[in-house]
Amino acid sequence: MAFSAAFSQSSFSCLSTFSKKPRKIPFGHLPLIRAVKSSEPQNEKIAKTEAKEGSSSNAKPTTTAPPKPKKPVYSMKKGQIVRVDKEKYLNSVNYLSVGHPPYYKGLDYIYEDRGEVLDLRFFETGEYALIAWVGIPTAPAWLPTDMLIQSDKLNYERM
């Protein structure tokens, strides 16, 4: 039982809208680019560069590398154990943006359990840390470092 089918362009109505000829774009829709002549003549530019090379022919050409950006200094380290200060968090924009009702109990783990600093970054609004909570199956969160309480020891009792 062999099945063969012959398809033509007319059998598919959706293909009839495509033409076989490429479309030409009118010149009115293309952006115009205009060349501007430099105010300094080319001959003067060459003369200046030759004069500079001739005066310093004994000196080796110095290649100055662009200055490297300074490495930011963070207030915490990656891998550090932290908790969130409850009072600061409840009065922050981060808590208000979530829209939880007052005294919402679903976020108590961020105040009581250990959070590990995964990454540190400076954003426009300040220094933030990416925090993941140990043993809590939830996504990490970016929180400002000023609302984090650093823990000196790895094992501390839950509040």
Salt bridges, closest charged atoms under 4 A:
GLU40 OE2 - LYS48 NZ 3.76
GLU112 OE1 - ARG158 NH2 3.52
ASP113 OD1 - ARG158 NE 2.97
ASP119 OD1 - LYS78 NZ 3.71
ASP119 OD2 - ARG121 NH2 3.24
